[in-house]
Amino acid sequence: MALLKDEGVRTAVAYCTHFARMRMRDEITDDQYKELVYRLAAAYKTDAVTLLCGVLIVITGFADRFADILKEKLEGKEV
């Protein structure tokens, strides 16, 4: 948990959480979300923040694809 003692990492986590909430409420598009996270990673320029942002992009990408598959299954479509 020493990583969370870094002020930049804590701030980045707060921003990423806010961006994710905006994305879940469809206030921003996937592309806007990714752009915000990329800009955040570029602004802090630390390995920890860059890694965090990269992981979030990958997770949200997988989550979106999983949601699409689940929706297709519920609608009775072949995936």
Residue, then its C-alpha position, 0 to 999 in steps of 0.5 A: m500500500a506504499l503506492l497509495k502514499d504517493e500523492g500523484v497516484r492517489t490523485a490519479v485514482a480519484y480522477c480515474t474513478h470519476f472518469a469511470r463513473m462518467r463513462m458508466r452514466d454515458e456522460i462520455t463515450d469510450d473514446q473520450y474516456k480513453e483520451l482522458v485516461y491517456r492524458l492523465a497518464a501523460a500528465y503525471k509521467t510516473d510508472a505507477v500512474t501509467l500502469l494504473c491507466g493502462v490497466l483501467i483501459v484494458i479492464t474497461g475494454f474487456a468489461d464492455r466486450f463482456a457486456d456486449i456478449l451478455k446482452e447478445k446472450l440475453e437477446g437470444k443471439e448467437v455469439 
